[in-house]
Amino acid sequence: MTSYTSEDPVICLCADVRESEVLSAIAAGICDIPTLRETTSANTGCGDCIIDLEELLEAREDHHERR
């Protein structure tokens, strides 16, 4: 059982995907929405979380560009 804190918001309500799950997938090398969708099940329902997913991916890309 995974433990979540209030610091770990739900990104995708339809699939109950937490931010930590998305960030773990991105840290493992996922760099696009379709693969993120397959791996985490985020964005497989209504689609409202697409903006949050894109922002998390962009933040990861920005971090890597600064290195």
C-alpha positions in Angstrom: 0.0 0.0 0.0 1.3 3.4 -1.0 1.3 6.2 1.5 0.2 9.6 0.3 0.5 13.0 2.1 -1.4 16.2 1.6 1.7 17.3 -0.3 0.9 14.6 -3.0 -2.1 15.9 -4.8 -4.3 13.9 -7.1 -3.4 14.9 -10.7 -6.0 12.6 -12.4 -9.3 12.2 -10.6 -10.7 9.7 -13.1 -7.9 7.2 -12.5 -6.8 8.4 -9.0 -3.3 9.1 -10.1 -1.2 11.1 -7.7 1.5 13.6 -8.5 4.2 11.3 -7.0 3.2 8.6 -9.5 3.6 11.0 -12.5 6.9 12.3 -11.2 8.2 8.8 -10.7 7.3 7.9 -14.2 9.0 11.1 -15.6 12.1 10.4 -13.5 12.2 6.9 -15.0 12.6 8.5 -18.4 9.1 9.0 -19.7 9.0 12.2 -21.7 5.7 12.3 -23.6 2.0 12.2 -22.8 1.1 9.0 -24.6 3.7 7.0 -22.7 2.8 8.7 -19.5 -0.8 7.8 -20.1 0.1 4.1 -20.7 2.3 3.9 -17.7 0.2 5.7 -15.1 -3.3 5.6 -16.5 -3.5 9.4 -16.1 -5.5 11.1 -18.8 -7.4 8.0 -19.7 -10.8 9.4 -18.6 -12.2 12.9 -19.1 -8.9 14.5 -20.1 -9.0 17.4 -17.7 -5.6 16.6 -16.3 -3.7 17.1 -19.5 -2.6 20.6 -18.6 -1.1 19.3 -15.3 0.7 16.5 -17.0 2.1 18.9 -19.6 3.3 21.2 -16.9 5.0 18.4 -15.0 6.7 17.2 -18.2 7.8 20.8 -19.1 9.2 21.3 -15.6 11.3 18.2 -16.1 12.5 19.4 -19.5 13.4 22.9 -18.1 15.4 21.3 -15.3 17.4 19.2 -17.7 18.1 22.1 -20.1 19.6 24.1 -17.2 22.2 21.4 -16.4 
